Amino acid sequence: MTKFLLLCLSAFYLYAASSSETLFNGNCVTCHTPSDAAAAPTSVEMQKTYKKAFATKEKFVEFMATWVGKPDAKTALMPEAVTKYGVMPELGLDQATLKEIASFLYDAPLGK
Ligand code: HEC
């Protein structure tokens, strides 16, 4: 029984870790690929810019989730990207989902 519970627990952790990546891949990667900045800044650039701007993961996630929930040229951290591509469209995702995605973007070993 204990073994079974442990198995369930580890399966859940694997699922939780990979599902935030799946959310990013499903909703963001079409525009934000790791290396091709044809349509939008790369995920690597975004991670770098946001990590420079926010000292903690909490602040990084909070700002990114709020901003992506309602993209606004006036508060963008990458104004040169707004000039180049136009402001990002609103995607209609809820805050819980956006926080998961932002948390993935903070932790993901991008550009390594
Ligand atoms: C249809 C294309 C498209 C999709 C899909 C998209 N983005 Fe963007 N995104 C853009 C473009 C274009 C910009 C650059 C202009 C800007 O900053 O508004 C941008 C900018 C950003 C920025 C930088 C904002 C700043 O502070 O300047 C973040 C962070 C971001 N996107 C996160 C996301 C996340 C997270 C998702 C998925 C939930 C996502 N984007 C999906 C096109 C897209």
Residues whose N, C-alpha, C, O or C-beta is under 5 A from the ligand:
A	BS01	HEC	N27 C28 C31 A39 A40 P41 M46 M64 V68 T75 A76 L77 M78 P79 A81 V82 Y85 G86 V87 M88 I101
